[in-house]
């Protein structure tokens, strides 16, 4: 981070959008009246809309508002020079994110987003990694449900494995045991944009297919595809493809790569979601596999749409990590969260990532929540965002 003083600790860019509004509301409700809370501001294209959202979420009238536009790089650079951290919810990032990453790298400003677009992330790594290291900017992708519970879940599972055996687990399975949540238009738009880009660029397809698409210069062992329904005898349930596995697995391997392979350079990891035992579970797993061909249905939600407040508050998730230990035993570790995973919980995770970055002492670069923040973020999420990280056996 640049040495010069900054006016703000955090700016929420995209605060008038669906998810950005939730991030701003969380910061206002949880830190607005705390003396030790971050000094934060809301940013977006329209001052009128910013004023309206500020009033709708109940933020103080004194909450600073910053006008900045993805189509105006100068406005983005000016915004970045005013703050230590930018939290951005303006996606799809492959359409609207280039100029902001460049501005943060140039100004030495820390950055976190909700990106689940691996081809764009790899493009930014190739383009800006060296410059970010030089300026001190920490560019932290995927700081929401994709991929914090999985990235940090594996990190903490490996910590427990080393505690018990002195060595990391060579093989971990991430299994979503339960999840209640909905997709928003932003998620649908990001996947649509990725598929359109892949149709015209073979390099993108290669990155999307590889579990090591975000580890330039390193290719580990073959990884399970996670796309074929499988009966997991030790868990007594069928496992089906999980729609977020393609981005989460890449981030888990990038964290391992950036930390110097503490999980081993032969680490194997995959993700699936558990259904029921027996024929009913098999049928459900096959149905999910078929649904993966078009996860949003015939009419995907439009950008700006998302779950209602009641839906967000009634959502939850429960992820199990099954680790094979070097001594032949098996470790079960879980990450659980309250609220709709993609929005109610994601908004909290992004905000807490921003706050954790304020006290991060890692050098600049393009990383992950696990590589930059690790256990410090785990502690924040357990204390403030209602996530739990637990060894179960």
C-alpha positions, 0 to 999 in steps of 0.5 A, a space after each residue: 500500500 502506498 505510503 501517502 495518507 488516504 482520506 478513506 479506509 474503504 470505498 465500496 464501488 458499485 454501491 447502487 447495485 444489488 450486492 454493493 448495496 448490501 456491502 454498504 448496508 453491512 458496513 453502516 449497520 455493523 461499523 457505522 457507530 464504532 470508534 474503531 470502525 473503518 472510515 468508508 465511502 460509497 461510490 458509483 456512477 450517479 450521485 443521485 442514485 448514491 444519495 437514494 441508496 444511502 437513505 434507503 439503507 439507513 446510512 448516516 447523511 454524512 456518509 461520503 459519496 464518490 462519483 466514479 465510472 468504469 468508462 472514465 479511467 481518470 475518475 477511477 484513478 482519482 477514487 483510488 488515490 483517496 482510499 486504502 482499499 476498494 471493494 468492487 461489486 461491479 461485474 461482470 468483471 471481464 466487461 467492467 473491471 479492467 480499468 479499476 484493477 489497473 487504477 488500483 495497481 497504479 496507485 498502490 491501492 488494495 482491491 477485493 472483488 467477488 469475481 468468479 471469472 477465471 479467464 479474466 482473472 488469469 488475464 489480470 495476473 499475466 498483465 499486472 502481477 509484476 506491477 502490483 508487486 512493485 506498487 504494493 497493491 494487493 489485488 484480492 479476487 474471489 472474496 465472497 462465497 466464491 471462493 472464501 469458504 472453500 479457499 479458507 476451508 482447505 487452508 484450515 483443514 490442512 492446518 488441522 492435518 499438520 497438527 495431527 500428523 505433522 504433514 499436510 493431506 495429499 487429498 481433500 474432497 470439498 463436499 457441499 452438504 447443504 445449501 439454501 440460496 439463489 442466483 442473482 442476475 449478476 452471477 448469470 451475466 458473469 457466466 454468460 459473458 465467460 461462455 461468449 468469450 470462450 466461444 471465440 478464444 481457445 486459450 480461455 477454454 484451456 484455462 477454464 478446463 484446468 484446475 491450474 488455470 491460475 497458477 502460471 508456470 505450474 501444473 500439478 497432478 491430474 485432478 478429478 473432474 467432479 462432473 460425473 455423479 459418484 457414490 461416496 461410500 464413506 459418506 453414504 451419499 451420492 455426489 453431484 457436480 457443483 456449479 462453483 467448483 470450476 472457480 473454487 478449485 482454481 483458487 484453492 490451487 492458487 493459494 497453495 501455489 502462492 504460499 509455496 505449496 504448503 499442501 504439497 506440489 502433488 495436492 489433489 482437490 475437487 468439489 461436489 455437492 452431496 445428495 441422498 443415499 440410494 436410488 433417490 440420491 442417484 436420480 438427484 445427482 444425475 438431475 443436477 448433472 443435467 441441469 449443469 448444462 444450463 444452470 440458470 434455466 430458460 430465463 436467467 435473472 437480469 443484472 440487479 435482481 436477486 433474492 428478497 431480504 427474507 430469502 437472504 436471511 433464511 439462507 445457509 450453507 454447510 461445506 464438509 472437507 474430507 481429508 485423507 491423512 498421511 497416517 491412514 486416518 480421515 479428517 472431517 472439517 466443516 465450514 458453515 455460514 448463515 444467510 443466503 450464500 451468494 448475497 447475505 453471506 457474500 456481502 459480509 465476507 467482502 466487507 470483512 476482507 476489506 477490513 482485514 486488508 487494512 492490517 495486512 502486512 503481506 507484499 503486493 501482488 495478485 492473490 487470494 483471501 487465503 494467500 493474503 489474509 489466511 487465519 486473520 480473515 478466518 478469525 474476522 469471519 467467525 467473530 463478525 460474519 457468522 461463519 464457523 470453521 470446525 474440526 468434526 472428528 
